[in-house]
Structure formats: C-alpha cells, structure tokens
Amino acid sequence: MKKKSKVVSYNKWGYIFLIPFVVVYLVFQMIPLVSTVYNSFFENYRSGLTQIGPNFVGLKNYITIITNGDLPTYFKNTMIMWVMGFVPQIVLSLLLGAWFTDPSLKLKAQGFFKTVIYMPNLIMASAFSMLFFTLFANSGPINSLLIQLGIFKEAYQFMSHVWSVRSLVAFMNCVMWFGNTTILLMAGMMGIDPSLFEAAQVDGATATQIFYKITLPLLKPILIFVMITSLIGGLQMFDVPQILTNGTGDPVRSSMTLIMYLNKHLFSKNYGLAGALSVFMFIITGILSLIVFKFTASPEKK
Amino acid sequence: MAANTSLMAGQKENGVSITARRIIAYVILILVSFLCLFWFYVLFINSTRSHQELSAGFTAIPSSHFFENWINLKNGTLPLFNGIFNSLFVAVVTAALATYFSTMTAYAIHAYDFKLKKVMFTFILMIMMIPAQVTALGFLQLIDKMGLDDSFTPLTIPAIASPAVFFYMKQYMDSTLPLSLIEAARIDGSGEFRTFNQIVVPLMKPAIAVQAIFSFVGSWNNYFTPALVLHTDTKKTLPILIAQLRAADWLKFDMGQVYVMIAFSIFPVIIVYLLLSRYIVGGVTLGGVKG
C-alpha cells in the first residue's frame, strides 16, 4: 500500500512537467485560434480613416470570400505552383533514394551528395528568392549568360510572364525541398526487408522490376505521408512568391498564394475577411492533417 | 535473356548493367549537385564584384571588391548589424526554449503514468500540423492587447510549445531512455526535477543538438510572423530587411551590396550545416519516419 501511494506521488510530476507546454499553448495558440474564428463572424475593417465595425454579420464574410472570385483564383495559383514543384521533386527523390539505398550499386561519395542535396533546405527562403530575383532580372547574370551563349538575342523578361514566374517559384520549391524528401524516402526504403530484394534478384528480376514491383508498393504509406505533408506545406507557400513578386503576385496576380492574400488582409487590418480566410485554411489543413495523423500514429498503437 | 542461361552468364550480364546504371546515377547526381550549388557559386562570385563589373555581364571568376561591398553595406542606410544581432538573438532563444521545454514535455509523457497521458499525447500530435498562419490574426490581436507588439517576446516564448520538437524528443526517448535509470536516480534520492536536469537532459544531448539546429534555422529563416510583429527598423530581423531591399527601388541600389547582404544571411547557416551535416542528415532520418 505504502509503495503504491509513492508511485502516485511521482506521477503527479507528469502534470507538473506539462505545465509550461500547456500554459504557453493555451495562451499563444488556443486563444488566438478561438479569437480568429470569432473574428470571422464580424465585419471589421478600415475604410480610409473610418473604422467599420466590429458588427456581427454571421456567415457574410465566408460568402464574400468564396464568391468574390479571389479565393478560387489564389487557391488555384497555389495548387498549380505546388504541383509544378512537387512532381519533379518526388520523381527525383524516388530516383535518388533508390540509388542511395541500392546495395548492389555501391555509390561512392554518398555523404557528399546527401550533404549537398539537403543544403538548399536550410537557406532563408526570402534570401533565396531575392537571389533569384536579382539573378533572373532583365539585366541580371542569367540573362547576360544566355545572351553571351547566344541562346537569346535580347533579355527575357522572366518577371513579366505568368508561366516563367510560376516556374521560378516551383523550381525554387523543388530545389529547396527535394533533399528533405529524398532523406524521408530513403528512411522508408531502408526499412524494407532486404530479403525481399534478394529473393527478387535470385528470381532474376531487373532493377526496374524490383523498383516498380517491390519498392514502390511497400513505400506507399510513406509516399502518402510525404505527399500530404508537402501539400500542407504547399498551402502555406508564402516567402518565395511574396519576395519574388514584391507581394503583388504579378503578373496579373497569377502567382498570388492563399497566405499572401491572408497577409494582405492582416496588413490592411481587414480582420473579418482575414478571419474567414484563416478558418478556411484551418479546415483544409485539418482534414489533411487527420490523414497524416492516421499514418504517423498507427504504429504507436502496436 | 533465356531463363535457363548459366549462372555465370547471368552474373556477367548483371555486372554490365550495373556499371551502366552506376554511370547514369553518377551523371544525374553530379547534375543535381550542380543544380544545388550553382546558386551559391553565383552568389559568391557576385558578392566579390563591384556594381560596374556586375552590370557589364556575367563571369565565372571572382573579383576583388568583396570588402569594399561589405564596407559600403555597413555604412549604408540598412540597419544591418541590428538585423544580424536581432536574428541571432531570436533564433538562439527560440532554439533553447524549444529544445529544453520540448524535452520536458516529452519526459512528462514518457516517464510518468497519469490519467491524461494518452489524451495529451494524441492532442499534441493532432495540433502538430496547425500552421502558424491560420492563427496569425488572433495572435496579432492578442499580443496587441498584451502590449507585446513590436517586441521579441511573441517571437520567442511561443517556442515553448513546439509539438514537432516534442514528437522528435518522444521518439528519441522511446529508443534511448530506459525507465530503470530514472528509478535508480530516485533510489539514490534525486528529486524529479533534478533527475530531469542532471540525468535526462545530458542523455538527450544528441537529440537536443539536432533539434536546436532545426529550431535555430527555422527561426533564422522565418519571415511571416516577424514581418507582422516587428515595426521599428532597429528591431527588424534579416528576412524583413531583405524583403525591404526587394521593395525598395532596387535598380538604384549598388548590386554588389545586395549580393553581400544575401550572402550574409545565408552563409552562417551553411557553415554551421557543413560542420554538423553528419548529424543533421542522420537526425532527419531519425525523427522523420518511424522505424
């Protein structure tokens, strides 16, 4: 009996050690979350010097944000740039991951290559996009290089064409994230039972067959995990297009993302619409997170 | 390709195709490495060239104006030193708070049995994916009311609740921290808090190091929240200053200075990374996917 009461007295420390997390979470994330939702039901903005609201307007902000045509456009922009960056990224990562983990290939200098491909992930996205902006400017090094090589006669205006801006954003996202994806996929590939590969090799399967028939199907859970976390990251796309286009998403707002739109509302203190937009983002992220949660949490129950 | 060719022949054919595959792999890896490093190279070259040289066109050879550019930037209008100092301060404090308190949270779940244990664990995992952007509105209003607007507090203190760091720490504890060790410390009369600080934290050093780097880099690179919170020029962090550079009439700028500024915001992280890359790449694997 005495022993048992002592165990209980230790276990109260579990609660004590949780205090900092819980307090900080409640204050800095829970309260903001609730007040964001609360704000989304009010008309609250500045028109010139006069403050409109806060007046309760129910779901009007949600209706405005969905029907005024901006949200679908920005959602589409975000998705286009995400897909354009994600597809080459996953192909490249699968390829590199398969090579790095293939024991029969015995690649040399693996440490060097792994170090190099992860490097872009650590760069300040704002510095990287500022760098790209200066490199791809009309009088920038890339244009002068292309002219020197005789590929173009005159400077190509990368910043004034819809698809060149989108491609630059997608390209930067791809370069910044493929190293991270490769490492995640590698970890998944190393978890596959090597006897399966050996058995396939004994049966005379080619490397391509092994990749498509064994590696890919067994990698499916991790591929889904990578895809959805990347999608969540893609929805949050902000720094790169914001700085590349100076916050305008030009040309003709074709590279404006959802968070850039939110940022605009926050700066102009248009709290009603910002709230509705945040709730919209929260719901999408929530649904996607639940799917990820299923993939990360299921092994825990074993 | 007949199924019943001799083993020797089969092996030989296999050997040839492996050499070919190896060559393809190396070629692609070299191309990919080039794609990753080219930008750093151009940045390095351009930061050593003067404005006149930069407008004359691209060359692959570094010039000699690096220190000149640096001095011009230093004496210019941008509060560069403040920016570096602010970024460093915020990133170091964030890394320290995030790792220490996440270890503490993970320890609470790992070492003790209490009623809400499972609930808390599930809850923290669930909130892991909520992006900071969706609560930004309420967050800004809150810090306004608390009088914390334009200060470093809202950029550092919230790091105490970092679900992703917690998750990593919990994973690491599951594989390396035996409960018997804690029992032994208890028998030797160590208090719970002391056990945590003097036994658990030192044992967690490798995990703390990895997560400290990630938190540091994450905070150093963060643009969204600081841009909304900080207003005074001397309080701004590097990403905001870079964004200002972009918003300014940059054509009138000395481009040599622009490149040096970008270099200074990127290279510290790269140097730290190159020194610690072994741990970082391993750390991503360790925490990213459950084994």
HADDOCK unambig.tbl for C-alpha pairs under 7 A between the chains (distance, minus, plus):
assign (segid A and resid 11 and name CA) (segid B and resid 112 and name CA) 5.11 0.50 0.50
assign (segid A and resid 11 and name CA) (segid B and resid 113 and name CA) 5.70 0.50 0.50
assign (segid A and resid 11 and name CA) (segid B and resid 114 and name CA) 5.90 0.50 0.50
assign (segid A and resid 14 and name CA) (segid B and resid 108 and name CA) 4.39 0.50 0.50
assign (segid A and resid 14 and name CA) (segid B and resid 109 and name CA) 6.64 0.50 0.50
assign (segid A and resid 14 and name CA) (segid B and resid 112 and name CA) 5.32 0.50 0.50
assign (segid A and resid 14 and name CA) (segid B and resid 114 and name CA) 6.75 0.50 0.50
assign (segid A and resid 17 and name CA) (segid B and resid 104 and name CA) 5.95 0.50 0.50
assign (segid A and resid 17 and name CA) (segid B and resid 105 and name CA) 6.01 0.50 0.50
assign (segid A and resid 17 and name CA) (segid B and resid 108 and name CA) 5.44 0.50 0.50
assign (segid A and resid 18 and name CA) (segid B and resid 105 and name CA) 5.32 0.50 0.50
assign (segid A and resid 18 and name CA) (segid B and resid 108 and name CA) 6.22 0.50 0.50
assign (segid A and resid 20 and name CA) (segid B and resid 160 and name CA) 6.96 0.50 0.50
assign (segid A and resid 21 and name CA) (segid B and resid 105 and name CA) 6.65 0.50 0.50
assign (segid A and resid 21 and name CA) (segid B and resid 160 and name CA) 6.00 0.50 0.50
assign (segid A and resid 21 and name CA) (segid B and resid 161 and name CA) 4.79 0.50 0.50
assign (segid A and resid 24 and name CA) (segid B and resid 158 and name CA) 6.07 0.50 0.50
assign (segid A and resid 24 and name CA) (segid B and resid 160 and name CA) 6.56 0.50 0.50
assign (segid A and resid 24 and name CA) (segid B and resid 161 and name CA) 6.01 0.50 0.50
assign (segid A and resid 25 and name CA) (segid B and resid 161 and name CA) 5.55 0.50 0.50
assign (segid A and resid 28 and name CA) (segid B and resid 139 and name CA) 6.63 0.50 0.50
assign (segid A and resid 28 and name CA) (segid B and resid 158 and name CA) 6.09 0.50 0.50
assign (segid A and resid 29 and name CA) (segid B and resid 135 and name CA) 6.86 0.50 0.50
assign (segid A and resid 32 and name CA) (segid B and resid 135 and name CA) 5.53 0.50 0.50
assign (segid A and resid 32 and name CA) (segid B and resid 138 and name CA) 3.75 0.50 0.50
assign (segid A and resid 32 and name CA) (segid B and resid 139 and name CA) 4.68 0.50 0.50
assign (segid A and resid 32 and name CA) (segid B and resid 142 and name CA) 6.72 0.50 0.50
assign (segid A and resid 33 and name CA) (segid B and resid 135 and name CA) 4.93 0.50 0.50
assign (segid A and resid 33 and name CA) (segid B and resid 138 and name CA) 6.08 0.50 0.50
assign (segid A and resid 35 and name CA) (segid B and resid 138 and name CA) 5.09 0.50 0.50
assign (segid A and resid 36 and name CA) (segid B and resid 135 and name CA) 6.21 0.50 0.50
assign (segid A and resid 36 and name CA) (segid B and resid 137 and name CA) 5.69 0.50 0.50
assign (segid A and resid 36 and name CA) (segid B and resid 138 and name CA) 4.66 0.50 0.50
assign (segid A and resid 105 and name CA) (segid B and resid 18 and name CA) 6.58 0.50 0.50
assign (segid A and resid 105 and name CA) (segid B and resid 22 and name CA) 6.19 0.50 0.50
assign (segid A and resid 113 and name CA) (segid B and resid 33 and name CA) 6.83 0.50 0.50
assign (segid A and resid 115 and name CA) (segid B and resid 277 and name CA) 6.22 0.50 0.50
assign (segid A and resid 116 and name CA) (segid B and resid 33 and name CA) 6.21 0.50 0.50
assign (segid A and resid 116 and name CA) (segid B and resid 36 and name CA) 6.87 0.50 0.50
assign (segid A and resid 117 and name CA) (segid B and resid 33 and name CA) 6.43 0.50 0.50
assign (segid A and resid 117 and name CA) (segid B and resid 36 and name CA) 6.42 0.50 0.50
assign (segid A and resid 120 and name CA) (segid B and resid 36 and name CA) 6.57 0.50 0.50
assign (segid A and resid 122 and name CA) (segid B and resid 217 and name CA) 6.62 0.50 0.50
assign (segid A and resid 123 and name CA) (segid B and resid 266 and name CA) 5.86 0.50 0.50
assign (segid A and resid 124 and name CA) (segid B and resid 221 and name CA) 4.44 0.50 0.50
assign (segid A and resid 124 and name CA) (segid B and resid 266 and name CA) 6.46 0.50 0.50
assign (segid A and resid 125 and name CA) (segid B and resid 221 and name CA) 6.74 0.50 0.50
assign (segid A and resid 126 and name CA) (segid B and resid 239 and name CA) 5.93 0.50 0.50
assign (segid A and resid 126 and name CA) (segid B and resid 242 and name CA) 6.88 0.50 0.50
assign (segid A and resid 126 and name CA) (segid B and resid 243 and name CA) 6.96 0.50 0.50
assign (segid A and resid 127 and name CA) (segid B and resid 239 and name CA) 6.97 0.50 0.50
assign (segid A and resid 127 and name CA) (segid B and resid 242 and name CA) 6.58 0.50 0.50
assign (segid A and resid 127 and name CA) (segid B and resid 262 and name CA) 5.57 0.50 0.50
assign (segid A and resid 127 and name CA) (segid B and resid 265 and name CA) 6.93 0.50 0.50
assign (segid A and resid 130 and name CA) (segid B and resid 246 and name CA) 6.80 0.50 0.50
assign (segid A and resid 131 and name CA) (segid B and resid 262 and name CA) 6.99 0.50 0.50
assign (segid A and resid 141 and name CA) (segid B and resid 57 and name CA) 6.30 0.50 0.50
assign (segid A and resid 141 and name CA) (segid B and resid 58 and name CA) 5.08 0.50 0.50
assign (segid A and resid 144 and name CA) (segid B and resid 57 and name CA) 5.44 0.50 0.50
assign (segid A and resid 144 and name CA) (segid B and resid 58 and name CA) 6.00 0.50 0.50
assign (segid A and resid 145 and name CA) (segid B and resid 58 and name CA) 5.95 0.50 0.50
assign (segid A and resid 175 and name CA) (segid B and resid 36 and name CA) 6.82 0.50 0.50
assign (segid A and resid 183 and name CA) (segid B and resid 285 and name CA) 6.23 0.50 0.50
assign (segid A and resid 184 and name CA) (segid B and resid 285 and name CA) 6.15 0.50 0.50
assign (segid A and resid 184 and name CA) (segid B and resid 288 and name CA) 6.27 0.50 0.50
assign (segid A and resid 184 and name CA) (segid B and resid 289 and name CA) 6.63 0.50 0.50
assign (segid A and resid 187 and name CA) (segid B and resid 285 and name CA) 5.75 0.50 0.50
assign (segid A and resid 187 and name CA) (segid B and resid 289 and name CA) 6.77 0.50 0.50
assign (segid A and resid 191 and name CA) (segid B and resid 291 and name CA) 6.73 0.50 0.50
assign (segid A and resid 239 and name CA) (segid B and resid 223 and name CA) 6.81 0.50 0.50
assign (segid A and resid 243 and name CA) (segid B and resid 243 and name CA) 6.03 0.50 0.50
assign (segid A and resid 243 and name CA) (segid B and resid 246 and name CA) 6.75 0.50 0.50
assign (segid A and resid 246 and name CA) (segid B and resid 246 and name CA) 6.44 0.50 0.50
assign (segid A and resid 246 and name CA) (segid B and resid 247 and name CA) 5.97 0.50 0.50
assign (segid A and resid 266 and name CA) (segid B and resid 137 and name CA) 6.77 0.50 0.50
assign (segid A and resid 275 and name CA) (segid B and resid 137 and name CA) 6.74 0.50 0.50
assign (segid A and resid 278 and name CA) (segid B and resid 134 and name CA) 4.61 0.50 0.50
assign (segid A and resid 279 and name CA) (segid B and resid 134 and name CA) 6.94 0.50 0.50
assign (segid A and resid 281 and name CA) (segid B and resid 134 and name CA) 6.47 0.50 0.50
assign (segid A and resid 282 and name CA) (segid B and resid 134 and name CA) 5.97 0.50 0.50
assign (segid A and resid 285 and name CA) (segid B and resid 130 and name CA) 6.92 0.50 0.50
assign (segid A and resid 289 and name CA) (segid B and resid 129 and name CA) 5.93 0.50 0.50
assign (segid A and resid 293 and name CA) (segid B and resid 126 and name CA) 6.86 0.50 0.50
